[in-house]
C-alpha cells in the first residue's frame, strides 16, 4: 500500500456497480523520508451498497503500476475501455479491459 494520487470510476467488472481504479506513489519525498513506493495500483469493486471489495494483489487485478503515478484518465476503446496512467518523469501506461 502507498499514497494514492489519482483514480477513475467505472463499472470495471460489468456487474452494474461503480468500481474505482486507484494509482499512486510518491518518489520525491523529503531527503529524510524514504519514498512512498509500495503502491502497485488497486481496484475497488463496488458491491452496490456503498462498500467495496479491495483487490491489491497484482496477480488478481492484473495491475503493476509501480511507478510515480499521478493521475488516471478513462480511455475509450473499441473492445471495451482502458485507463491511461500518467507517471511523473516516466512513460504513460495504458491498461485495457476487454
N, C-alpha and C positions, 0 to 999 in steps of 0.2 A: 504494500500500500504506500501511497505517496500523496502529495497535494494534488488537487485537480484544478485545471485551468480552463477547460472547455468541455462542452457537452452538446450532444444532438439528441432530439426527441423524435421518435418514430416507432411505429409498430414493427419491430425487427422480426419477430417470430410469427407475425401474421395471426395472432390469436384474438385480435380486437382490442387489446390493451396497449397503451403507450409504454414504450420502453425507453431507457436512457443509455446512451453511449458516452462514456467519460474518458478523457485523456488528461495527462498532467505531467508532473516532474518539474523540478527547479534545479538547474545545473549551476547557476550563477549566484550561489548563496554567499553570505559574508565570508571573509577569509577564515574566521574562527569557527565556522559552521560547515559541516560536510554537506555535499549535495543531497537534495531530496530526490533520489533517483530510483526508488523501488517500484514505482508505478509501471505497469505493463499494458494499461488500458483495461476498461471494465465495462461490462454490460449489466444493467439493472433491468430485469424482466418484470414488467408491471403485472400484478395479479388482478387489477380491476377494482380493488378496494382501498387504494392508497398505499399499499405495501408492495414491496419488491422482493424478488429472488435475485441474489447477487452472484455473478459469475466472475471470479477474479483469476481463475486458473486458465492460463493461455491455451492449454490443451483442450479445454471445454469451449472457450469463447472463440478461438482461432485468432486472437489478437496477440501481437507482440509489438507494442509501441513503447520501446524502452529508450526513447529519445526525449529531448527537451520540448515536449508537446505543449502548444499554447492555445490552439483553437481547433474547432471541428466545424465543417460545413457539410450539409447534405448535398449529395451529387446524384442527379437523376441518371439512371442507366436503363437502356432498352430492356434488359432482362431482370430488372429489379431496382435496386438503389445502392448507393455507396456513401461512404464517408470520406471526405478529404481531411487529412490531419496536417496542420501547419506546425512544423518544428522549428524552433529558434536556432538559427545558424546550421540548418540541416535540410535535407530533402523533404518535399511534401510526400506523404504516404496516402495511397488510395486503397480502401477496403471495400470490396463489392459483395453484396449479399444477393444471390440469385434465387 
